[in-house]
Amino acid sequence: VKKAAKKTAKKAKVAKKAAKKAAKKATKKAAAKKKAVKKAAKKTAKKAAAKKKTAKKKVTKASKKVAKKAKAAKKTVKKAAKKKTAKKKR
């Protein structure tokens, strides 16, 4: 019984690690996108230090765009996954 329990625990650990890796990858990608946005935002902010308000608007617009893109990407990934499973069912 102990051996079996240990095996299942190991399997669970492996699954957890895989899930963590996947999550890390996703967060890394998102972070990279965020960094790019921040850089762009910094540039616009520097350019428009005098026009602070417009710079802020630009930044929020840019971040919103990225957020939208990320959402869309997630959706497409989900759709692709669904398509794959549908094909398998056939």
Biopython code that builds the backbone (N, CA, C, O; Angstrom):
import numpy as np
from Bio.PDB.StructureBuilder import StructureBuilder

atoms = [
    (1, "VAL", "N", (0.844, -1.198, 0.000)),
    (1, "VAL", "CA", (0.000, 0.000, 0.000)),
    (1, "VAL", "C", (0.874, 1.241, 0.000)),
    (1, "VAL", "O", (0.621, 2.189, -0.743)),
    (2, "LYS", "N", (1.901, 1.230, 0.833)),
    (2, "LYS", "CA", (2.783, 2.404, 0.926)),
    (2, "LYS", "C", (3.443, 2.684, -0.417)),
    (2, "LYS", "O", (3.548, 3.833, -0.846)),
    (3, "LYS", "N", (3.886, 1.613, -1.075)),
    (3, "LYS", "CA", (4.578, 1.761, -2.364)),
    (3, "LYS", "C", (3.641, 2.405, -3.384)),
    (3, "LYS", "O", (4.019, 3.333, -4.099)),
    (4, "ALA", "N", (2.429, 1.899, -3.434)),
    (4, "ALA", "CA", (1.440, 2.415, -4.385)),
    (4, "ALA", "C", (1.188, 3.897, -4.098)),
    (4, "ALA", "O", (1.114, 4.718, -5.011)),
    (5, "ALA", "N", (1.057, 4.217, -2.813)),
    (5, "ALA", "CA", (0.807, 5.614, -2.432)),
    (5, "ALA", "C", (1.963, 6.485, -2.890)),
    (5, "ALA", "O", (1.768, 7.583, -3.413)),
    (6, "LYS", "N", (3.179, 5.972, -2.680)),
    (6, "LYS", "CA", (4.366, 6.733, -3.086)),
    (6, "LYS", "C", (4.345, 6.972, -4.582)),
    (6, "LYS", "O", (4.638, 8.076, -5.043)),
    (7, "LYS", "N", (3.996, 5.926, -5.356)),
    (7, "LYS", "CA", (3.970, 6.064, -6.820)),
    (7, "LYS", "C", (2.985, 7.142, -7.242)),
    (7, "LYS", "O", (3.305, 7.999, -8.065)),
    (8, "THR", "N", (1.791, 7.095, -6.675)),
    (8, "THR", "CA", (0.781, 8.090, -7.059)),
    (8, "THR", "C", (1.245, 9.484, -6.665)),
    (8, "THR", "O", (1.021, 10.453, -7.391)),
    (9, "ALA", "N", (1.888, 9.574, -5.521)),
    (9, "ALA", "CA", (2.389, 10.874, -5.081)),
    (9, "ALA", "C", (3.406, 11.397, -6.082)),
    (9, "ALA", "O", (3.406, 12.580, -6.425)),
    (10, "LYS", "N", (4.278, 10.498, -6.550)),
    (10, "LYS", "CA", (5.300, 10.898, -7.526)),
    (10, "LYS", "C", (4.638, 11.378, -8.804)),
    (10, "LYS", "O", (5.020, 12.405, -9.365)),
    (11, "LYS", "N", (3.652, 10.635, -9.259)),
    (11, "LYS", "CA", (2.937, 11.013, -10.484)),
    (11, "LYS", "C", (2.317, 12.394, -10.321)),
    (11, "LYS", "O", (2.398, 13.239, -11.212)),
    (12, "ALA", "N", (1.704, 12.601, -9.182)),
    (12, "ALA", "CA", (1.058, 13.892, -8.913)),
    (12, "ALA", "C", (2.101, 14.992, -8.954)),
    (12, "ALA", "O", (1.860, 16.069, -9.499)),
    (13, "LYS", "N", (3.273, 14.715, -8.370)),
    (13, "LYS", "CA", (4.361, 15.703, -8.348)),
    (13, "LYS", "C", (4.770, 16.050, -9.772)),
    (13, "LYS", "O", (4.917, 17.224, -10.114)),
    (14, "VAL", "N", (4.952, 15.030, -10.598)),
    (14, "VAL", "CA", (5.362, 15.247, -11.985)),
    (14, "VAL", "C", (4.323, 16.098, -12.708)),
    (14, "VAL", "O", (4.660, 17.035, -13.431)),
    (15, "ALA", "N", (3.056, 15.754, -12.498)),
    (15, "ALA", "CA", (1.974, 16.505, -13.140)),
    (15, "ALA", "C", (2.014, 17.957, -12.691)),
    (15, "ALA", "O", (1.843, 18.880, -13.488)),
    (16, "LYS", "N", (2.244, 18.138, -11.392)),
    (16, "LYS", "CA", (2.315, 19.497, -10.833)),
    (16, "LYS", "C", (3.441, 20.267, -11.492)),
    (16, "LYS", "O", (3.276, 21.424, -11.880)),
    (17, "LYS", "N", (4.587, 19.616, -11.615)),
    (17, "LYS", "CA", (5.749, 20.279, -12.214)),
    (17, "LYS", "C", (5.436, 20.701, -13.640)),
    (17, "LYS", "O", (5.752, 21.818, -14.050)),
    (18, "ALA", "N", (4.818, 19.806, -14.389)),
    (18, "ALA", "CA", (4.476, 20.110, -15.782)),
    (18, "ALA", "C", (3.538, 21.308, -15.839)),
    (18, "ALA", "O", (3.707, 22.211, -16.659)),
    (19, "ALA", "N", (2.553, 21.299, -14.961)),
    (19, "ALA", "CA", (1.589, 22.399, -14.925)),
    (19, "ALA", "C", (2.307, 23.704, -14.593)),
    (19, "ALA", "O", (2.047, 24.748, -15.191)),
    (20, "LYS", "N", (3.217, 23.618, -13.620)),
    (20, "LYS", "CA", (3.970, 24.812, -13.210)),
    (20, "LYS", "C", (4.788, 25.345, -14.376)),
    (20, "LYS", "O", (4.834, 26.551, -14.619)),
    (21, "LYS", "N", (5.436, 24.424, -15.099)),
    (21, "LYS", "CA", (6.263, 24.831, -16.242)),
    (21, "LYS", "C", (5.417, 25.554, -17.278)),
    (21, "LYS", "O", (5.795, 26.608, -17.789)),
    (22, "ALA", "N", (4.273, 24.971, -17.575)),
    (22, "ALA", "CA", (3.381, 25.568, -18.572)),
    (22, "ALA", "C", (2.954, 26.965, -18.114)),
    (22, "ALA", "O", (2.942, 27.919, -18.892)),
    (23, "ALA", "N", (2.607, 27.054, -16.837)),
    (23, "ALA", "CA", (2.180, 28.340, -16.289)),
    (23, "ALA", "C", (3.318, 29.348, -16.375)),
    (23, "ALA", "O", (3.112, 30.509, -16.727)),
    (24, "LYS", "N", (4.534, 28.880, -16.044)),
    (24, "LYS", "CA", (5.701, 29.767, -16.086)),
    (24, "LYS", "C", (5.916, 30.288, -17.493)),
    (24, "LYS", "O", (6.174, 31.475, -17.694)),
    (25, "LYS", "N", (5.808, 29.385, -18.478)),
    (25, "LYS", "CA", (6.009, 29.793, -19.866)),
    (25, "LYS", "C", (5.010, 30.874, -20.232)),
    (25, "LYS", "O", (5.366, 31.902, -20.808)),
    (26, "ALA", "N", (3.759, 30.626, -19.890)),
    (26, "ALA", "CA", (2.698, 31.578, -20.233)),
    (26, "ALA", "C", (2.974, 32.923, -19.565)),
    (26, "ALA", "O", (2.853, 33.973, -20.194)),
    (27, "THR", "N", (3.349, 32.881, -18.278)),
    (27, "THR", "CA", (3.592, 34.136, -17.565)),
    (27, "THR", "C", (4.810, 34.837, -18.137)),
    (27, "THR", "O", (4.852, 36.065, -18.218)),
    (28, "LYS", "N", (5.820, 34.036, -18.541)),
    (28, "LYS", "CA", (7.024, 34.632, -19.127)),
    (28, "LYS", "C", (6.664, 35.380, -20.390)),
    (28, "LYS", "O", (7.105, 36.510, -20.599)),
    (29, "LYS", "N", (5.854, 34.743, -21.242)),
    (29, "LYS", "CA", (5.439, 35.389, -22.487)),
    (29, "LYS", "C", (4.692, 36.673, -22.187)),
    (29, "LYS", "O", (4.943, 37.712, -22.797)),
    (30, "ALA", "N", (3.766, 36.588, -21.234)),
    (30, "ALA", "CA", (2.974, 37.762, -20.867)),
    (30, "ALA", "C", (3.896, 38.853, -20.322)),
    (30, "ALA", "O", (3.736, 40.034, -20.631)),
    (31, "ALA", "N", (4.867, 38.432, -19.504)),
    (31, "ALA", "CA", (5.794, 39.398, -18.916)),
    (31, "ALA", "C", (6.608, 40.082, -20.016)),
    (31, "ALA", "O", (6.846, 41.289, -19.972)),
    (32, "ALA", "N", (7.026, 39.289, -20.999)),
    (32, "ALA", "CA", (7.806, 39.854, -22.097)),
    (32, "ALA", "C", (6.974, 40.897, -22.833)),
    (32, "ALA", "O", (7.464, 41.974, -23.174)),
    (33, "LYS", "N", (5.715, 40.565, -23.070)),
    (33, "LYS", "CA", (4.823, 41.505, -23.740)),
    (33, "LYS", "C", (4.676, 42.764, -22.898)),
    (33, "LYS", "O", (4.727, 43.882, -23.409)),
    (34, "LYS", "N", (4.494, 42.559, -21.600)),
    (34, "LYS", "CA", (4.342, 43.695, -20.687)),
    (34, "LYS", "C", (5.569, 44.581, -20.742)),
    (34, "LYS", "O", (5.464, 45.807, -20.787)),
    (35, "LYS", "N", (6.750, 43.941, -20.737)),
    (35, "LYS", "CA", (8.004, 44.695, -20.774)),
    (35, "LYS", "C", (8.064, 45.544, -22.033)),
    (35, "LYS", "O", (8.439, 46.716, -21.992)),
    (36, "ALA", "N", (7.691, 44.941, -23.142)),
    (36, "ALA", "CA", (7.706, 45.678, -24.413)),
    (36, "ALA", "C", (6.775, 46.873, -24.315)),
    (36, "ALA", "O", (7.103, 47.973, -24.759)),
    (37, "VAL", "N", (5.618, 46.642, -23.733)),
    (37, "VAL", "CA", (4.654, 47.738, -23.586)),
    (37, "VAL", "C", (5.238, 48.816, -22.690)),
    (37, "VAL", "O", (5.129, 50.008, -22.977)),
    (38, "LYS", "N", (5.862, 48.378, -21.595)),
    (38, "LYS", "CA", (6.451, 49.346, -20.665)),
    (38, "LYS", "C", (7.503, 50.175, -21.364)),
    (38, "LYS", "O", (7.566, 51.392, -21.191)),
    (39, "LYS", "N", (8.342, 49.503, -22.165)),
    (39, "LYS", "CA", (9.394, 50.217, -22.886)),
    (39, "LYS", "C", (8.773, 51.253, -23.810)),
    (39, "LYS", "O", (9.184, 52.413, -23.839)),
    (40, "ALA", "N", (7.773, 50.807, -24.564)),
    (40, "ALA", "CA", (7.094, 51.710, -25.490)),
    (40, "ALA", "C", (6.457, 52.854, -24.705)),
    (40, "ALA", "O", (6.501, 54.012, -25.120)),
    (41, "ALA", "N", (5.870, 52.508, -23.575)),
    (41, "ALA", "CA", (5.219, 53.515, -22.751)),
    (41, "ALA", "C", (6.242, 54.517, -22.256)),
    (41, "ALA", "O", (5.991, 55.722, -22.243)),
    (42, "LYS", "N", (7.404, 54.009, -21.845)),
    (42, "LYS", "CA", (8.464, 54.898, -21.356)),
    (42, "LYS", "C", (8.880, 55.849, -22.456)),
    (42, "LYS", "O", (9.056, 57.045, -22.223)),
    (43, "LYS", "N", (9.039, 55.312, -23.665)),
    (43, "LYS", "CA", (9.450, 56.145, -24.798)),
    (43, "LYS", "C", (8.426, 57.243, -25.033)),
    (43, "LYS", "O", (8.773, 58.417, -25.161)),
    (44, "THR", "N", (7.167, 56.848, -25.088)),
    (44, "THR", "CA", (6.123, 57.848, -25.352)),
    (44, "THR", "C", (6.071, 58.851, -24.206)),
    (44, "THR", "O", (5.854, 60.045, -24.413)),
    (45, "ALA", "N", (6.274, 58.345, -23.004)),
    (45, "ALA", "CA", (6.225, 59.234, -21.848)),
    (45, "ALA", "C", (7.370, 60.237, -21.914)),
    (45, "ALA", "O", (7.201, 61.418, -21.610)),
    (46, "LYS", "N", (8.543, 59.740, -22.318)),
    (46, "LYS", "CA", (9.705, 60.629, -22.424)),
    (46, "LYS", "C", (9.442, 61.688, -23.483)),
    (46, "LYS", "O", (9.678, 62.877, -23.269)),
    (47, "LYS", "N", (8.948, 61.231, -24.630)),
    (47, "LYS", "CA", (8.681, 62.159, -25.730)),
    (47, "LYS", "C", (7.661, 63.194, -25.302)),
    (47, "LYS", "O", (7.782, 64.381, -25.604)),
    (48, "ALA", "N", (6.665, 62.720, -24.599)),
    (48, "ALA", "CA", (5.574, 63.618, -24.237)),
    (48, "ALA", "C", (5.593, 63.961, -22.763)),
    (48, "ALA", "O", (4.552, 63.991, -22.106)),
    (49, "ALA", "N", (6.782, 64.219, -22.249)),
    (49, "ALA", "CA", (6.867, 64.596, -20.838)),
    (49, "ALA", "C", (6.086, 65.884, -20.624)),
    (49, "ALA", "O", (5.473, 66.086, -19.576)),
    (50, "ALA", "N", (6.116, 66.748, -21.625)),
    (50, "ALA", "CA", (5.362, 67.992, -21.543)),
    (50, "ALA", "C", (3.871, 67.695, -21.689)),
    (50, "ALA", "O", (3.029, 68.300, -21.024)),
    (51, "LYS", "N", (3.570, 66.754, -22.570)),
    (51, "LYS", "CA", (2.158, 66.383, -22.771)),
    (51, "LYS", "C", (1.861, 65.142, -21.943)),
    (51, "LYS", "O", (1.507, 64.098, -22.489)),
    (52, "LYS", "N", (2.000, 65.250, -20.665)),
    (52, "LYS", "CA", (1.848, 64.086, -19.782)),
    (52, "LYS", "C", (0.500, 63.404, -19.961)),
    (52, "LYS", "O", (0.426, 62.176, -20.024)),
    (53, "LYS", "N", (-0.529, 64.170, -20.040)),
    (53, "LYS", "CA", (-1.868, 63.579, -20.140)),
    (53, "LYS", "C", (-1.982, 62.690, -21.372)),
    (53, "LYS", "O", (-2.476, 61.566, -21.291)),
    (54, "THR", "N", (-1.522, 63.201, -22.512)),
    (54, "THR", "CA", (-1.631, 62.405, -23.738)),
    (54, "THR", "C", (-0.773, 61.156, -23.622)),
    (54, "THR", "O", (-1.150, 60.087, -24.102)),
    (55, "ALA", "N", (0.379, 61.294, -22.985)),
    (55, "ALA", "CA", (1.261, 60.132, -22.826)),
    (55, "ALA", "C", (0.544, 59.052, -22.021)),
    (55, "ALA", "O", (0.572, 57.872, -22.368)),
    (56, "LYS", "N", (-0.098, 59.485, -20.938)),
    (56, "LYS", "CA", (-0.812, 58.520, -20.097)),
    (56, "LYS", "C", (-1.895, 57.821, -20.903)),
    (56, "LYS", "O", (-2.073, 56.606, -20.815)),
    (57, "LYS", "N", (-2.610, 58.605, -21.684)),
    (57, "LYS", "CA", (-3.676, 58.023, -22.518)),
    (57, "LYS", "C", (-3.086, 56.982, -23.462)),
    (57, "LYS", "O", (-3.625, 55.887, -23.625)),
    (58, "LYS", "N", (-1.965, 57.351, -24.078)),
    (58, "LYS", "CA", (-1.313, 56.430, -25.015)),
    (58, "LYS", "C", (-0.932, 55.144, -24.305)),
    (58, "LYS", "O", (-1.152, 54.049, -24.822)),
    (59, "VAL", "N", (-0.368, 55.279, -23.138)),
    (59, "VAL", "CA", (0.083, 54.098, -22.387)),
    (59, "VAL", "C", (-1.096, 53.193, -22.077)),
    (59, "VAL", "O", (-1.036, 51.982, -22.288)),
    (60, "THR", "N", (-2.165, 53.790, -21.576)),
    (60, "THR", "CA", (-3.306, 52.947, -21.222)),
    (60, "THR", "C", (-3.879, 52.285, -22.474)),
    (60, "THR", "O", (-4.299, 51.128, -22.444)),
    (61, "LYS", "N", (-3.889, 53.039, -23.571)),
    (61, "LYS", "CA", (-4.400, 52.457, -24.822)),
    (61, "LYS", "C", (-3.533, 51.278, -25.231)),
    (61, "LYS", "O", (-4.036, 50.213, -25.592)),
    (62, "ALA", "N", (-2.219, 51.484, -25.169)),
    (62, "ALA", "CA", (-1.288, 50.426, -25.575)),
    (62, "ALA", "C", (-1.473, 49.190, -24.696)),
    (62, "ALA", "O", (-1.539, 48.067, -25.195)),
    (63, "SER", "N", (-1.557, 49.406, -23.392)),
    (63, "SER", "CA", (-1.683, 48.253, -22.485)),
    (63, "SER", "C", (-3.016, 47.552, -22.723)),
    (63, "SER", "O", (-3.107, 46.327, -22.648)),
    (64, "LYS", "N", (-4.049, 48.344, -23.010)),
    (64, "LYS", "CA", (-5.349, 47.740, -23.278)),
    (64, "LYS", "C", (-5.269, 46.888, -24.538)),
    (64, "LYS", "O", (-5.816, 45.787, -24.592)),
    (65, "LYS", "N", (-4.580, 47.413, -25.552)),
    (65, "LYS", "CA", (-4.437, 46.679, -26.802)),
    (65, "LYS", "C", (-3.745, 45.351, -26.543)),
    (65, "LYS", "O", (-4.183, 44.304, -27.020)),
    (66, "VAL", "N", (-2.660, 45.409, -25.782)),
    (66, "VAL", "CA", (-1.911, 44.184, -25.495)),
    (66, "VAL", "C", (-2.793, 43.195, -24.737)),
    (66, "VAL", "O", (-2.783, 41.995, -25.014)),
    (67, "ALA", "N", (-3.547, 43.712, -23.785)),
    (67, "ALA", "CA", (-4.424, 42.839, -23.010)),
    (67, "ALA", "C", (-5.425, 42.160, -23.946)),
    (67, "ALA", "O", (-5.700, 40.967, -23.826)),
    (68, "LYS", "N", (-5.963, 42.950, -24.880)),
    (68, "LYS", "CA", (-6.920, 42.393, -25.836)),
    (68, "LYS", "C", (-6.260, 41.300, -26.662)),
    (68, "LYS", "O", (-6.825, 40.227, -26.872)),
    (69, "LYS", "N", (-5.044, 41.600, -27.128)),
    (69, "LYS", "CA", (-4.314, 40.633, -27.949)),
    (69, "LYS", "C", (-4.065, 39.355, -27.155)),
    (69, "LYS", "O", (-4.225, 38.251, -27.675)),
    (70, "ALA", "N", (-3.676, 39.510, -25.909)),
    (70, "ALA", "CA", (-3.402, 38.342, -25.072)),
    (70, "ALA", "C", (-4.671, 37.503, -24.929)),
    (70, "ALA", "O", (-4.637, 36.275, -25.014)),
    (71, "LYS", "N", (-5.789, 38.195, -24.709)),
    (71, "LYS", "CA", (-7.063, 37.492, -24.567)),
    (71, "LYS", "C", (-7.376, 36.724, -25.842)),
    (71, "LYS", "O", (-7.763, 35.556, -25.808)),
    (72, "ALA", "N", (-7.199, 37.413, -26.974)),
    (72, "ALA", "CA", (-7.479, 36.791, -28.266)),
    (72, "ALA", "C", (-6.590, 35.560, -28.449)),
    (72, "ALA", "O", (-7.048, 34.512, -28.903)),
    (73, "ALA", "N", (-5.314, 35.703, -28.090)),
    (73, "ALA", "CA", (-4.374, 34.591, -28.231)),
    (73, "ALA", "C", (-4.847, 33.403, -27.398)),
    (73, "ALA", "O", (-4.821, 32.258, -27.848)),
    (74, "LYS", "N", (-5.279, 33.702, -26.172)),
    (74, "LYS", "CA", (-5.762, 32.636, -25.295)),
    (74, "LYS", "C", (-6.949, 31.934, -25.946)),
    (74, "LYS", "O", (-7.042, 30.707, -25.944)),
    (75, "LYS", "N", (-7.849, 32.733, -26.499)),
    (75, "LYS", "CA", (-9.041, 32.174, -27.127)),
    (75, "LYS", "C", (-8.648, 31.263, -28.274)),
    (75, "LYS", "O", (-9.164, 30.153, -28.400)),
    (76, "THR", "N", (-7.721, 31.739, -29.122)),
    (76, "THR", "CA", (-7.323, 30.935, -30.272)),
    (76, "THR", "C", (-6.688, 29.632, -29.809)),
    (76, "THR", "O", (-6.913, 28.577, -30.402)),
    (77, "VAL", "N", (-5.902, 29.711, -28.756)),
    (77, "VAL", "CA", (-5.264, 28.499, -28.231)),
    (77, "VAL", "C", (-6.339, 27.518, -27.778)),
    (77, "VAL", "O", (-6.276, 26.324, -28.068)),
    (78, "LYS", "N", (-7.329, 28.051, -27.057)),
    (78, "LYS", "CA", (-8.415, 27.202, -26.582)),
    (78, "LYS", "C", (-9.151, 26.572, -27.760)),
    (78, "LYS", "O", (-9.468, 25.383, -27.750)),
    (79, "LYS", "N", (-9.417, 27.401, -28.783)),
    (79, "LYS", "CA", (-10.126, 26.913, -29.965)),
    (79, "LYS", "C", (-9.327, 25.795, -30.623)),
    (79, "LYS", "O", (-9.879, 24.760, -30.998)),
    (80, "ALA", "N", (-8.032, 26.013, -30.759)),
    (80, "ALA", "CA", (-7.175, 25.009, -31.393)),
    (80, "ALA", "C", (-7.239, 23.704, -30.600)),
    (80, "ALA", "O", (-7.350, 22.620, -31.173)),
    (81, "ALA", "N", (-7.170, 23.825, -29.298)),
    (81, "ALA", "CA", (-7.218, 22.643, -28.437)),
    (81, "ALA", "C", (-8.551, 21.916, -28.640)),
    (81, "ALA", "O", (-8.601, 20.689, -28.730)),
    (82, "LYS", "N", (-9.620, 22.702, -28.709)),
    (82, "LYS", "CA", (-10.946, 22.109, -28.890)),
    (82, "LYS", "C", (-11.013, 21.372, -30.229)),
    (82, "LYS", "O", (-11.544, 20.265, -30.318)),
    (83, "LYS", "N", (-10.465, 22.007, -31.268)),
    (83, "LYS", "CA", (-10.484, 21.397, -32.599)),
    (83, "LYS", "C", (-9.760, 20.056, -32.570)),
    (83, "LYS", "O", (-10.226, 19.063, -33.129)),
    (84, "LYS", "N", (-8.607, 20.054, -31.902)),
    (84, "LYS", "CA", (-7.819, 18.822, -31.826)),
    (84, "LYS", "C", (-8.626, 17.718, -31.165)),
    (84, "LYS", "O", (-8.669, 16.587, -31.650)),
    (85, "THR", "N", (-9.269, 18.060, -30.047)),
    (85, "THR", "CA", (-10.044, 17.037, -29.339)),
    (85, "THR", "C", (-11.215, 16.577, -30.191)),
    (85, "THR", "O", (-11.567, 15.397, -30.183)),
    (86, "ALA", "N", (-11.819, 17.504, -30.927)),
    (86, "ALA", "CA", (-12.952, 17.137, -31.778)),
    (86, "ALA", "C", (-12.499, 16.150, -32.853)),
    (86, "ALA", "O", (-13.191, 15.176, -33.150)),
    (87, "LYS", "N", (-11.323, 16.416, -33.433)),
    (87, "LYS", "CA", (-10.791, 15.521, -34.464)),
    (87, "LYS", "C", (-10.547, 14.140, -33.871)),
    (87, "LYS", "O", (-10.838, 13.123, -34.501)),
    (88, "LYS", "N", (-10.012, 14.113, -32.659)),
    (88, "LYS", "CA", (-9.716, 12.834, -32.014)),
    (88, "LYS", "C", (-11.014, 12.043, -31.816)),
    (88, "LYS", "O", (-11.043, 10.827, -32.008)),
    (89, "LYS", "N", (-12.069, 12.732, -31.436)),
    (89, "LYS", "CA", (-13.344, 12.072, -31.178)),
    (89, "LYS", "C", (-13.869, 11.413, -32.449)),
    (89, "LYS", "O", (-14.445, 10.326, -32.406)),
    (90, "ARG", "N", (-13.664, 12.080, -33.567)),
    (90, "ARG", "CA", (-14.104, 11.520, -34.845)),
    (90, "ARG", "C", (-13.296, 10.277, -35.140)),
    (90, "ARG", "O", (-13.499, 9.639, -36.172)),
]
sb = StructureBuilder()
sb.init_structure("model")
sb.init_model(0)
sb.init_chain("A")
sb.init_seg("    ")
for serial, (resi, resn, name, xyz) in enumerate(atoms, 1):
    if name == "N":
        sb.init_residue(resn, " ", resi, " ")
    sb.init_atom(name, np.array(xyz, "f"), 0.0, 1.0, " ", f" {name:<3s}", serial, name[0])
structure = sb.get_structure()
